[in-house]
Amino acid sequence: MCQALEELMEDKRNEGEKIGEKIGEMKGEIKGNLERTKIVVRNMLCRGYEIEDVCAIAECDSSLVEEVRKSMA
């Protein structure tokens, strides 16, 4: 009985590790996408695009555009 429980616990531990790795990958992907979006937003602002146009083209919220604009100053 103890052996069966130990194996079950090991399986669950391995499953948890796999889930943790997947979450880490997803977080990295999201962070990378955000950084690329910020680059696009900054380039558009440098070229004189209006905030509403930047939001529409980059598919982002105006708060992100404002954040990038403030970091440029």
mmJSON file of the N, C-alpha and C atoms, coordinates in Angstrom:
{"data_MODEL":{"atom_site":{
"group_PDB":["ATOM","ATOM","ATOM","ATOM","ATOM","ATOM","ATOM","ATOM","ATOM","ATOM","ATOM","ATOM","ATOM","ATOM","ATOM","ATOM","ATOM","ATOM","ATOM","ATOM","ATOM","ATOM","ATOM","ATOM","ATOM","ATOM","ATOM","ATOM","ATOM","ATOM","ATOM","ATOM","ATOM","ATOM","ATOM","ATOM","ATOM","ATOM","ATOM","ATOM","ATOM","ATOM","ATOM","ATOM","ATOM","ATOM","ATOM","ATOM","ATOM","ATOM","ATOM","ATOM","ATOM","ATOM","ATOM","ATOM","ATOM","ATOM","ATOM","ATOM","ATOM","ATOM","ATOM","ATOM","ATOM","ATOM","ATOM","ATOM","ATOM","ATOM","ATOM","ATOM","ATOM","ATOM","ATOM","ATOM","ATOM","ATOM","ATOM","ATOM","ATOM","ATOM","ATOM","ATOM","ATOM","ATOM","ATOM","ATOM","ATOM","ATOM","ATOM","ATOM","ATOM","ATOM","ATOM","ATOM","ATOM","ATOM","ATOM","ATOM","ATOM","ATOM","ATOM","ATOM","ATOM","ATOM","ATOM","ATOM","ATOM","ATOM","ATOM","ATOM","ATOM","ATOM","ATOM","ATOM","ATOM","ATOM","ATOM","ATOM","ATOM","ATOM","ATOM","ATOM","ATOM","ATOM","ATOM","ATOM","ATOM","ATOM","ATOM","ATOM","ATOM","ATOM","ATOM","ATOM","ATOM","ATOM","ATOM","ATOM","ATOM","ATOM","ATOM","ATOM","ATOM","ATOM","ATOM","ATOM","ATOM","ATOM","ATOM","ATOM","ATOM","ATOM","ATOM","ATOM","ATOM","ATOM","ATOM","ATOM","ATOM","ATOM","ATOM","ATOM","ATOM","ATOM","ATOM","ATOM","ATOM","ATOM","ATOM","ATOM","ATOM","ATOM","ATOM","ATOM","ATOM","ATOM","ATOM","ATOM","ATOM","ATOM","ATOM","ATOM","ATOM","ATOM","ATOM","ATOM","ATOM","ATOM","ATOM","ATOM","ATOM","ATOM","ATOM","ATOM","ATOM","ATOM","ATOM","ATOM","ATOM","ATOM","ATOM","ATOM","ATOM","ATOM","ATOM","ATOM","ATOM","ATOM","ATOM","ATOM","ATOM","ATOM","ATOM","ATOM","ATOM","ATOM","ATOM"],
"id":[1,2,3,4,5,6,7,8,9,10,11,12,13,14,15,16,17,18,19,20,21,22,23,24,25,26,27,28,29,30,31,32,33,34,35,36,37,38,39,40,41,42,43,44,45,46,47,48,49,50,51,52,53,54,55,56,57,58,59,60,61,62,63,64,65,66,67,68,69,70,71,72,73,74,75,76,77,78,79,80,81,82,83,84,85,86,87,88,89,90,91,92,93,94,95,96,97,98,99,100,101,102,103,104,105,106,107,108,109,110,111,112,113,114,115,116,117,118,119,120,121,122,123,124,125,126,127,128,129,130,131,132,133,134,135,136,137,138,139,140,141,142,143,144,145,146,147,148,149,150,151,152,153,154,155,156,157,158,159,160,161,162,163,164,165,166,167,168,169,170,171,172,173,174,175,176,177,178,179,180,181,182,183,184,185,186,187,188,189,190,191,192,193,194,195,196,197,198,199,200,201,202,203,204,205,206,207,208,209,210,211,212,213,214,215,216,217,218,219],
"type_symbol":["N","C","C","N","C","C","N","C","C","N","C","C","N","C","C","N","C","C","N","C","C","N","C","C","N","C","C","N","C","C","N","C","C","N","C","C","N","C","C","N","C","C","N","C","C","N","C","C","N","C","C","N","C","C","N","C","C","N","C","C","N","C","C","N","C","C","N","C","C","N","C","C","N","C","C","N","C","C","N","C","C","N","C","C","N","C","C","N","C","C","N","C","C","N","C","C","N","C","C","N","C","C","N","C","C","N","C","C","N","C","C","N","C","C","N","C","C","N","C","C","N","C","C","N","C","C","N","C","C","N","C","C","N","C","C","N","C","C","N","C","C","N","C","C","N","C","C","N","C","C","N","C","C","N","C","C","N","C","C","N","C","C","N","C","C","N","C","C","N","C","C","N","C","C","N","C","C","N","C","C","N","C","C","N","C","C","N","C","C","N","C","C","N","C","C","N","C","C","N","C","C","N","C","C","N","C","C","N","C","C","N","C","C","N","C","C","N","C","C"],
"label_atom_id":["N","CA","C","N","CA","C","N","CA","C","N","CA","C","N","CA","C","N","CA","C","N","CA","C","N","CA","C","N","CA","C","N","CA","C","N","CA","C","N","CA","C","N","CA","C","N","CA","C","N","CA","C","N","CA","C","N","CA","C","N","CA","C","N","CA","C","N","CA","C","N","CA","C","N","CA","C","N","CA","C","N","CA","C","N","CA","C","N","CA","C","N","CA","C","N","CA","C","N","CA","C","N","CA","C","N","CA","C","N","CA","C","N","CA","C","N","CA","C","N","CA","C","N","CA","C","N","CA","C","N","CA","C","N","CA","C","N","CA","C","N","CA","C","N","CA","C","N","CA","C","N","CA","C","N","CA","C","N","CA","C","N","CA","C","N","CA","C","N","CA","C","N","CA","C","N","CA","C","N","CA","C","N","CA","C","N","CA","C","N","CA","C","N","CA","C","N","CA","C","N","CA","C","N","CA","C","N","CA","C","N","CA","C","N","CA","C","N","CA","C","N","CA","C","N","CA","C","N","CA","C","N","CA","C","N","CA","C","N","CA","C","N","CA","C","N","CA","C","N","CA","C","N","CA","C"],
"label_alt_id":[null,null,null,null,null,null,null,null,null,null,null,null,null,null,null,null,null,null,null,null,null,null,null,null,null,null,null,null,null,null,null,null,null,null,null,null,null,null,null,null,null,null,null,null,null,null,null,null,null,null,null,null,null,null,null,null,null,null,null,null,null,null,null,null,null,null,null,null,null,null,null,null,null,null,null,null,null,null,null,null,null,null,null,null,null,null,null,null,null,null,null,null,null,null,null,null,null,null,null,null,null,null,null,null,null,null,null,null,null,null,null,null,null,null,null,null,null,null,null,null,null,null,null,null,null,null,null,null,null,null,null,null,null,null,null,null,null,null,null,null,null,null,null,null,null,null,null,null,null,null,null,null,null,null,null,null,null,null,null,null,null,null,null,null,null,null,null,null,null,null,null,null,null,null,null,null,null,null,null,null,null,null,null,null,null,null,null,null,null,null,null,null,null,null,null,null,null,null,null,null,null,null,null,null,null,null,null,null,null,null,null,null,null,null,null,null,null,null,null],
"label_comp_id":["MET","MET","MET","CYS","CYS","CYS","GLN","GLN","GLN","ALA","ALA","ALA","LEU","LEU","LEU","GLU","GLU","GLU","GLU","GLU","GLU","LEU","LEU","LEU","MET","MET","MET","GLU","GLU","GLU","ASP","ASP","ASP","LYS","LYS","LYS","ARG","ARG","ARG","ASN","ASN","ASN","GLU","GLU","GLU","GLY","GLY","GLY","GLU","GLU","GLU","LYS","LYS","LYS","ILE","ILE","ILE","GLY","GLY","GLY","GLU","GLU","GLU","LYS","LYS","LYS","ILE","ILE","ILE","GLY","GLY","GLY","GLU","GLU","GLU","MET","MET","MET","LYS","LYS","LYS","GLY","GLY","GLY","GLU","GLU","GLU","ILE","ILE","ILE","LYS","LYS","LYS","GLY","GLY","GLY","ASN","ASN","ASN","LEU","LEU","LEU","GLU","GLU","GLU","ARG","ARG","ARG","THR","THR","THR","LYS","LYS","LYS","ILE","ILE","ILE","VAL","VAL","VAL","VAL","VAL","VAL","ARG","ARG","ARG","ASN","ASN","ASN","MET","MET","MET","LEU","LEU","LEU","CYS","CYS","CYS","ARG","ARG","ARG","GLY","GLY","GLY","TYR","TYR","TYR","GLU","GLU","GLU","ILE","ILE","ILE","GLU","GLU","GLU","ASP","ASP","ASP","VAL","VAL","VAL","CYS","CYS","CYS","ALA","ALA","ALA","ILE","ILE","ILE","ALA","ALA","ALA","GLU","GLU","GLU","CYS","CYS","CYS","ASP","ASP","ASP","SER","SER","SER","SER","SER","SER","LEU","LEU","LEU","VAL","VAL","VAL","GLU","GLU","GLU","GLU","GLU","GLU","VAL","VAL","VAL","ARG","ARG","ARG","LYS","LYS","LYS","SER","SER","SER","MET","MET","MET","ALA","ALA","ALA"],
"label_asym_id":["A","A","A","A","A","A","A","A","A","A","A","A","A","A","A","A","A","A","A","A","A","A","A","A","A","A","A","A","A","A","A","A","A","A","A","A","A","A","A","A","A","A","A","A","A","A","A","A","A","A","A","A","A","A","A","A","A","A","A","A","A","A","A","A","A","A","A","A","A","A","A","A","A","A","A","A","A","A","A","A","A","A","A","A","A","A","A","A","A","A","A","A","A","A","A","A","A","A","A","A","A","A","A","A","A","A","A","A","A","A","A","A","A","A","A","A","A","A","A","A","A","A","A","A","A","A","A","A","A","A","A","A","A","A","A","A","A","A","A","A","A","A","A","A","A","A","A","A","A","A","A","A","A","A","A","A","A","A","A","A","A","A","A","A","A","A","A","A","A","A","A","A","A","A","A","A","A","A","A","A","A","A","A","A","A","A","A","A","A","A","A","A","A","A","A","A","A","A","A","A","A","A","A","A","A","A","A","A","A","A","A","A","A","A","A","A","A","A","A"],
"label_entity_id":["1","1","1","1","1","1","1","1","1","1","1","1","1","1","1","1","1","1","1","1","1","1","1","1","1","1","1","1","1","1","1","1","1","1","1","1","1","1","1","1","1","1","1","1","1","1","1","1","1","1","1","1","1","1","1","1","1","1","1","1","1","1","1","1","1","1","1","1","1","1","1","1","1","1","1","1","1","1","1","1","1","1","1","1","1","1","1","1","1","1","1","1","1","1","1","1","1","1","1","1","1","1","1","1","1","1","1","1","1","1","1","1","1","1","1","1","1","1","1","1","1","1","1","1","1","1","1","1","1","1","1","1","1","1","1","1","1","1","1","1","1","1","1","1","1","1","1","1","1","1","1","1","1","1","1","1","1","1","1","1","1","1","1","1","1","1","1","1","1","1","1","1","1","1","1","1","1","1","1","1","1","1","1","1","1","1","1","1","1","1","1","1","1","1","1","1","1","1","1","1","1","1","1","1","1","1","1","1","1","1","1","1","1","1","1","1","1","1","1"],
"label_seq_id":[1,1,1,2,2,2,3,3,3,4,4,4,5,5,5,6,6,6,7,7,7,8,8,8,9,9,9,10,10,10,11,11,11,12,12,12,13,13,13,14,14,14,15,15,15,16,16,16,17,17,17,18,18,18,19,19,19,20,20,20,21,21,21,22,22,22,23,23,23,24,24,24,25,25,25,26,26,26,27,27,27,28,28,28,29,29,29,30,30,30,31,31,31,32,32,32,33,33,33,34,34,34,35,35,35,36,36,36,37,37,37,38,38,38,39,39,39,40,40,40,41,41,41,42,42,42,43,43,43,44,44,44,45,45,45,46,46,46,47,47,47,48,48,48,49,49,49,50,50,50,51,51,51,52,52,52,53,53,53,54,54,54,55,55,55,56,56,56,57,57,57,58,58,58,59,59,59,60,60,60,61,61,61,62,62,62,63,63,63,64,64,64,65,65,65,66,66,66,67,67,67,68,68,68,69,69,69,70,70,70,71,71,71,72,72,72,73,73,73],
"pdbx_PDB_ins_code":[null,null,null,null,null,null,null,null,null,null,null,null,null,null,null,null,null,null,null,null,null,null,null,null,null,null,null,null,null,null,null,null,null,null,null,null,null,null,null,null,null,null,null,null,null,null,null,null,null,null,null,null,null,null,null,null,null,null,null,null,null,null,null,null,null,null,null,null,null,null,null,null,null,null,null,null,null,null,null,null,null,null,null,null,null,null,null,null,null,null,null,null,null,null,null,null,null,null,null,null,null,null,null,null,null,null,null,null,null,null,null,null,null,null,null,null,null,null,null,null,null,null,null,null,null,null,null,null,null,null,null,null,null,null,null,null,null,null,null,null,null,null,null,null,null,null,null,null,null,null,null,null,null,null,null,null,null,null,null,null,null,null,null,null,null,null,null,null,null,null,null,null,null,null,null,null,null,null,null,null,null,null,null,null,null,null,null,null,null,null,null,null,null,null,null,null,null,null,null,null,null,null,null,null,null,null,null,null,null,null,null,null,null,null,null,null,null,null,null],
"Cartn_x":[0.824,0.0,0.865,1.919,2.805,3.481,3.888,4.541,3.591,2.322,1.328,1.131,1.086,0.926,2.153,3.329,4.554,4.593,4.181,4.149,3.129,1.989,0.952,1.461,2.125,2.666,3.74,4.567,5.606,4.986,3.942,3.236,2.665,2.062,1.469,2.555,3.679,4.8,5.326,5.464,5.921,4.914,3.649,2.593,2.664,2.879,3.004,4.198,5.306,6.498,6.234,5.546,5.224,4.313,3.339,2.428,3.214,4.12,4.947,5.817,6.394,7.211,6.371,5.176,4.285,3.89,3.58,3.225,4.408,5.608,6.804,6.997,6.782,6.894,5.866,4.646,3.578,3.878,4.386,4.743,5.832,6.814,7.893,7.376,6.461,5.874,5.081,4.314,3.527,4.452,5.509,6.456,7.121,7.486,8.098,7.15,5.892,4.887,4.691,4.676,4.516,5.683,6.893,8.067,8.043,7.622,7.518,6.451,5.347,4.285,4.789,5.539,6.092,7.029,7.802,8.7,7.887,6.836,5.977,5.34,4.825,4.188,5.19,6.382,7.405,7.744,7.905,8.211,7.086,5.863,4.725,4.644,4.875,4.847,5.959,7.129,8.246,7.921,7.041,6.67,5.418,4.947,3.873,2.457,2.286,0.939,0.141,-1.145,-2.042,-2.255,-2.53,-2.682,-3.767,-4.91,-5.987,-5.584,-4.766,-4.275,-3.282,-2.415,-1.457,-2.212,-3.23,-4.026,-4.687,-5.234,-5.926,-4.958,-3.832,-2.884,-2.136,-1.683,-0.909,-1.811,-3.11,-4.088,-3.74,-3.611,-3.279,-4.138,-4.068,-4.832,-4.089,-4.842,-4.227,-3.294,-3.538,-2.656,-1.247,-1.144,0.169,0.856,0.108,0.674,1.185,0.402,0.819,2.074,2.128,3.303,4.551,4.436,5.578,5.934,4.928,5.172,5.923,5.51,6.165,7.607,7.851,9.213,10.146,9.575,10.384,10.852,10.184,10.493,11.732],
"Cartn_y":[-1.198,0.0,1.258,1.275,2.444,2.684,1.598,1.715,2.361,1.959,2.516,4.001,4.388,5.802,6.611,6.051,6.731,6.94,5.942,6.066,7.097,7.109,8.101,9.51,9.661,10.974,11.406,10.484,10.791,11.209,10.51,10.868,12.28,12.582,13.918,14.982,14.663,15.608,15.889,14.832,15.004,15.815,15.544,16.297,17.777,18.048,19.433,20.131,19.41,19.995,20.347,19.461,19.727,20.938,21.037,22.191,23.472,23.41,24.576,25.006,24.044,24.365,25.029,24.515,25.076,26.505,26.725,28.078,29.019,28.569,29.387,29.739,28.772,29.033,30.061,29.918,30.841,32.249,32.37,33.685,34.327,33.531,34.036,34.513,33.763,34.144,35.435,35.559,36.776,37.977,37.8,38.896,39.308,38.324,38.624,39.373,38.954,39.642,41.075,41.284,42.634,43.52,42.981,43.777,44.128,43.189,43.489,44.552,44.469,45.464,46.835,46.891,48.174,48.773,47.928,48.415,49.006,48.31,48.802,50.126,50.194,51.422,52.57,52.327,53.383,53.866,52.94,53.329,54.157,53.781,54.523,55.916,56.019,57.339,58.224,57.639,58.409,58.935,58.249,58.663,59.543,59.894,60.866,60.318,59.024,58.453,58.945,59.133,59.496,58.272,58.525,57.438,56.455,56.958,56.037,55.168,55.72,54.922,53.855,54.233,53.275,52.117,52.45,51.425,50.487,51.047,50.224,49.323,49.868,49.096,48.068,48.475,47.572,46.678,46.911,46.137,46.129,47.342,47.474,48.566,48.647,49.623,50.956,52.025,53.353,53.522,52.774,52.88,52.384,51.38,50.9,51.958,52.586,53.63,54.781,55.161,56.245,55.849,54.607,54.119,54.216,53.791,53.852,55.304,56.135,57.556,58.225,57.933,58.53,58.038,56.778,56.239,56.844,57.434,58.048,59.447,60.055,61.447,61.579],
"Cartn_z":[0.0,0.0,0.0,0.805,0.859,-0.482,-1.141,-2.446,-3.447,-3.432,-4.351,-4.087,-2.825,-2.479,-2.893,-2.689,-3.091,-4.606,-5.353,-6.809,-7.251,-6.59,-6.909,-6.619,-5.469,-5.109,-6.111,-6.54,-7.519,-8.848,-9.271,-10.508,-10.415,-9.275,-9.085,-9.041,-8.435,-8.371,-9.783,-10.58,-11.963,-12.777,-12.554,-13.246,-12.871,-11.591,-11.127,-11.743,-11.878,-12.494,-13.957,-14.666,-16.067,-16.196,-15.3,-15.327,-15.04,-14.067,-13.738,-14.907,-15.605,-16.779,-17.856,-18.087,-19.114,-18.75,-17.475,-17.028,-17.24,-16.924,-17.133,-18.595,-19.475,-20.916,-21.363,-20.862,-21.251,-20.758,-19.527,-18.992,-19.843,-20.244,-21.092,-22.438,-22.998,-24.282,-24.159,-23.097,-22.873,-22.694,-21.909,-21.686,-23.0,-23.814,-25.107,-26.024,-26.03,-26.85,-26.389,-25.08,-24.541,-24.95,-24.862,-25.242,-26.726,-27.569,-29.004,-29.261,-28.549,-28.71,-28.285,-27.197,-26.743,-27.789,-28.458,-29.512,-30.658,-31.061,-32.138,-31.733,-30.514,-30.024,-30.023,-29.516,-29.472,-30.879,-31.812,-33.189,-33.799,-33.523,-34.073,-33.467,-32.158,-31.515,-32.067,-32.297,-32.859,-34.25,-34.947,-36.296,-36.322,-35.121,-35.037,-35.108,-34.953,-34.972,-33.769,-33.956,-32.864,-31.968,-30.693,-29.727,-30.146,-30.614,-31.003,-32.201,-33.101,-34.231,-33.759,-32.82,-32.265,-31.604,-30.817,-30.134,-31.139,-32.19,-33.182,-33.942,-34.345,-35.149,-34.3,-33.122,-32.254,-31.406,-31.486,-30.712,-29.231,-28.684,-27.27,-26.641,-25.341,-24.579,-24.545,-24.406,-24.373,-23.177,-22.087,-20.925,-21.266,-22.115,-22.54,-23.401,-24.279,-25.134,-24.266,-23.26,-22.36,-21.578,-21.146,-20.414,-21.279,-22.523,-23.442,-23.741,-23.952,-24.251,-23.093,-21.851,-20.685,-20.547,-20.912,-20.795,-21.835,-22.878,-23.932,-23.545,-22.58,-22.217,-21.399],
"occupancy":[1.0,1.0,1.0,1.0,1.0,1.0,1.0,1.0,1.0,1.0,1.0,1.0,1.0,1.0,1.0,1.0,1.0,1.0,1.0,1.0,1.0,1.0,1.0,1.0,1.0,1.0,1.0,1.0,1.0,1.0,1.0,1.0,1.0,1.0,1.0,1.0,1.0,1.0,1.0,1.0,1.0,1.0,1.0,1.0,1.0,1.0,1.0,1.0,1.0,1.0,1.0,1.0,1.0,1.0,1.0,1.0,1.0,1.0,1.0,1.0,1.0,1.0,1.0,1.0,1.0,1.0,1.0,1.0,1.0,1.0,1.0,1.0,1.0,1.0,1.0,1.0,1.0,1.0,1.0,1.0,1.0,1.0,1.0,1.0,1.0,1.0,1.0,1.0,1.0,1.0,1.0,1.0,1.0,1.0,1.0,1.0,1.0,1.0,1.0,1.0,1.0,1.0,1.0,1.0,1.0,1.0,1.0,1.0,1.0,1.0,1.0,1.0,1.0,1.0,1.0,1.0,1.0,1.0,1.0,1.0,1.0,1.0,1.0,1.0,1.0,1.0,1.0,1.0,1.0,1.0,1.0,1.0,1.0,1.0,1.0,1.0,1.0,1.0,1.0,1.0,1.0,1.0,1.0,1.0,1.0,1.0,1.0,1.0,1.0,1.0,1.0,1.0,1.0,1.0,1.0,1.0,1.0,1.0,1.0,1.0,1.0,1.0,1.0,1.0,1.0,1.0,1.0,1.0,1.0,1.0,1.0,1.0,1.0,1.0,1.0,1.0,1.0,1.0,1.0,1.0,1.0,1.0,1.0,1.0,1.0,1.0,1.0,1.0,1.0,1.0,1.0,1.0,1.0,1.0,1.0,1.0,1.0,1.0,1.0,1.0,1.0,1.0,1.0,1.0,1.0,1.0,1.0,1.0,1.0,1.0,1.0,1.0,1.0,1.0,1.0,1.0,1.0,1.0,1.0],
"B_iso_or_equiv":[0.0,0.0,0.0,0.0,0.0,0.0,0.0,0.0,0.0,0.0,0.0,0.0,0.0,0.0,0.0,0.0,0.0,0.0,0.0,0.0,0.0,0.0,0.0,0.0,0.0,0.0,0.0,0.0,0.0,0.0,0.0,0.0,0.0,0.0,0.0,0.0,0.0,0.0,0.0,0.0,0.0,0.0,0.0,0.0,0.0,0.0,0.0,0.0,0.0,0.0,0.0,0.0,0.0,0.0,0.0,0.0,0.0,0.0,0.0,0.0,0.0,0.0,0.0,0.0,0.0,0.0,0.0,0.0,0.0,0.0,0.0,0.0,0.0,0.0,0.0,0.0,0.0,0.0,0.0,0.0,0.0,0.0,0.0,0.0,0.0,0.0,0.0,0.0,0.0,0.0,0.0,0.0,0.0,0.0,0.0,0.0,0.0,0.0,0.0,0.0,0.0,0.0,0.0,0.0,0.0,0.0,0.0,0.0,0.0,0.0,0.0,0.0,0.0,0.0,0.0,0.0,0.0,0.0,0.0,0.0,0.0,0.0,0.0,0.0,0.0,0.0,0.0,0.0,0.0,0.0,0.0,0.0,0.0,0.0,0.0,0.0,0.0,0.0,0.0,0.0,0.0,0.0,0.0,0.0,0.0,0.0,0.0,0.0,0.0,0.0,0.0,0.0,0.0,0.0,0.0,0.0,0.0,0.0,0.0,0.0,0.0,0.0,0.0,0.0,0.0,0.0,0.0,0.0,0.0,0.0,0.0,0.0,0.0,0.0,0.0,0.0,0.0,0.0,0.0,0.0,0.0,0.0,0.0,0.0,0.0,0.0,0.0,0.0,0.0,0.0,0.0,0.0,0.0,0.0,0.0,0.0,0.0,0.0,0.0,0.0,0.0,0.0,0.0,0.0,0.0,0.0,0.0,0.0,0.0,0.0,0.0,0.0,0.0,0.0,0.0,0.0,0.0,0.0,0.0],
"pdbx_formal_charge":[null,null,null,null,null,null,null,null,null,null,null,null,null,null,null,null,null,null,null,null,null,null,null,null,null,null,null,null,null,null,null,null,null,null,null,null,null,null,null,null,null,null,null,null,null,null,null,null,null,null,null,null,null,null,null,null,null,null,null,null,null,null,null,null,null,null,null,null,null,null,null,null,null,null,null,null,null,null,null,null,null,null,null,null,null,null,null,null,null,null,null,null,null,null,null,null,null,null,null,null,null,null,null,null,null,null,null,null,null,null,null,null,null,null,null,null,null,null,null,null,null,null,null,null,null,null,null,null,null,null,null,null,null,null,null,null,null,null,null,null,null,null,null,null,null,null,null,null,null,null,null,null,null,null,null,null,null,null,null,null,null,null,null,null,null,null,null,null,null,null,null,null,null,null,null,null,null,null,null,null,null,null,null,null,null,null,null,null,null,null,null,null,null,null,null,null,null,null,null,null,null,null,null,null,null,null,null,null,null,null,null,null,null,null,null,null,null,null,null],
"auth_seq_id":[1,1,1,2,2,2,3,3,3,4,4,4,5,5,5,6,6,6,7,7,7,8,8,8,9,9,9,10,10,10,11,11,11,12,12,12,13,13,13,14,14,14,15,15,15,16,16,16,17,17,17,18,18,18,19,19,19,20,20,20,21,21,21,22,22,22,23,23,23,24,24,24,25,25,25,26,26,26,27,27,27,28,28,28,29,29,29,30,30,30,31,31,31,32,32,32,33,33,33,34,34,34,35,35,35,36,36,36,37,37,37,38,38,38,39,39,39,40,40,40,41,41,41,42,42,42,43,43,43,44,44,44,45,45,45,46,46,46,47,47,47,48,48,48,49,49,49,50,50,50,51,51,51,52,52,52,53,53,53,54,54,54,55,55,55,56,56,56,57,57,57,58,58,58,59,59,59,60,60,60,61,61,61,62,62,62,63,63,63,64,64,64,65,65,65,66,66,66,67,67,67,68,68,68,69,69,69,70,70,70,71,71,71,72,72,72,73,73,73],
"auth_comp_id":["MET","MET","MET","CYS","CYS","CYS","GLN","GLN","GLN","ALA","ALA","ALA","LEU","LEU","LEU","GLU","GLU","GLU","GLU","GLU","GLU","LEU","LEU","LEU","MET","MET","MET","GLU","GLU","GLU","ASP","ASP","ASP","LYS","LYS","LYS","ARG","ARG","ARG","ASN","ASN","ASN","GLU","GLU","GLU","GLY","GLY","GLY","GLU","GLU","GLU","LYS","LYS","LYS","ILE","ILE","ILE","GLY","GLY","GLY","GLU","GLU","GLU","LYS","LYS","LYS","ILE","ILE","ILE","GLY","GLY","GLY","GLU","GLU","GLU","MET","MET","MET","LYS","LYS","LYS","GLY","GLY","GLY","GLU","GLU","GLU","ILE","ILE","ILE","LYS","LYS","LYS","GLY","GLY","GLY","ASN","ASN","ASN","LEU","LEU","LEU","GLU","GLU","GLU","ARG","ARG","ARG","THR","THR","THR","LYS","LYS","LYS","ILE","ILE","ILE","VAL","VAL","VAL","VAL","VAL","VAL","ARG","ARG","ARG","ASN","ASN","ASN","MET","MET","MET","LEU","LEU","LEU","CYS","CYS","CYS","ARG","ARG","ARG","GLY","GLY","GLY","TYR","TYR","TYR","GLU","GLU","GLU","ILE","ILE","ILE","GLU","GLU","GLU","ASP","ASP","ASP","VAL","VAL","VAL","CYS","CYS","CYS","ALA","ALA","ALA","ILE","ILE","ILE","ALA","ALA","ALA","GLU","GLU","GLU","CYS","CYS","CYS","ASP","ASP","ASP","SER","SER","SER","SER","SER","SER","LEU","LEU","LEU","VAL","VAL","VAL","GLU","GLU","GLU","GLU","GLU","GLU","VAL","VAL","VAL","ARG","ARG","ARG","LYS","LYS","LYS","SER","SER","SER","MET","MET","MET","ALA","ALA","ALA"],
"auth_asym_id":["A","A","A","A","A","A","A","A","A","A","A","A","A","A","A","A","A","A","A","A","A","A","A","A","A","A","A","A","A","A","A","A","A","A","A","A","A","A","A","A","A","A","A","A","A","A","A","A","A","A","A","A","A","A","A","A","A","A","A","A","A","A","A","A","A","A","A","A","A","A","A","A","A","A","A","A","A","A","A","A","A","A","A","A","A","A","A","A","A","A","A","A","A","A","A","A","A","A","A","A","A","A","A","A","A","A","A","A","A","A","A","A","A","A","A","A","A","A","A","A","A","A","A","A","A","A","A","A","A","A","A","A","A","A","A","A","A","A","A","A","A","A","A","A","A","A","A","A","A","A","A","A","A","A","A","A","A","A","A","A","A","A","A","A","A","A","A","A","A","A","A","A","A","A","A","A","A","A","A","A","A","A","A","A","A","A","A","A","A","A","A","A","A","A","A","A","A","A","A","A","A","A","A","A","A","A","A","A","A","A","A","A","A","A","A","A","A","A","A"],
"auth_atom_id":["N","CA","C","N","CA","C","N","CA","C","N","CA","C","N","CA","C","N","CA","C","N","CA","C","N","CA","C","N","CA","C","N","CA","C","N","CA","C","N","CA","C","N","CA","C","N","CA","C","N","CA","C","N","CA","C","N","CA","C","N","CA","C","N","CA","C","N","CA","C","N","CA","C","N","CA","C","N","CA","C","N","CA","C","N","CA","C","N","CA","C","N","CA","C","N","CA","C","N","CA","C","N","CA","C","N","CA","C","N","CA","C","N","CA","C","N","CA","C","N","CA","C","N","CA","C","N","CA","C","N","CA","C","N","CA","C","N","CA","C","N","CA","C","N","CA","C","N","CA","C","N","CA","C","N","CA","C","N","CA","C","N","CA","C","N","CA","C","N","CA","C","N","CA","C","N","CA","C","N","CA","C","N","CA","C","N","CA","C","N","CA","C","N","CA","C","N","CA","C","N","CA","C","N","CA","C","N","CA","C","N","CA","C","N","CA","C","N","CA","C","N","CA","C","N","CA","C","N","CA","C","N","CA","C","N","CA","C","N","CA","C","N","CA","C","N","CA","C","N","CA","C","N","CA","C"],
"pdbx_PDB_model_num":[1,1,1,1,1,1,1,1,1,1,1,1,1,1,1,1,1,1,1,1,1,1,1,1,1,1,1,1,1,1,1,1,1,1,1,1,1,1,1,1,1,1,1,1,1,1,1,1,1,1,1,1,1,1,1,1,1,1,1,1,1,1,1,1,1,1,1,1,1,1,1,1,1,1,1,1,1,1,1,1,1,1,1,1,1,1,1,1,1,1,1,1,1,1,1,1,1,1,1,1,1,1,1,1,1,1,1,1,1,1,1,1,1,1,1,1,1,1,1,1,1,1,1,1,1,1,1,1,1,1,1,1,1,1,1,1,1,1,1,1,1,1,1,1,1,1,1,1,1,1,1,1,1,1,1,1,1,1,1,1,1,1,1,1,1,1,1,1,1,1,1,1,1,1,1,1,1,1,1,1,1,1,1,1,1,1,1,1,1,1,1,1,1,1,1,1,1,1,1,1,1,1,1,1,1,1,1,1,1,1,1,1,1,1,1,1,1,1,1]
}}}
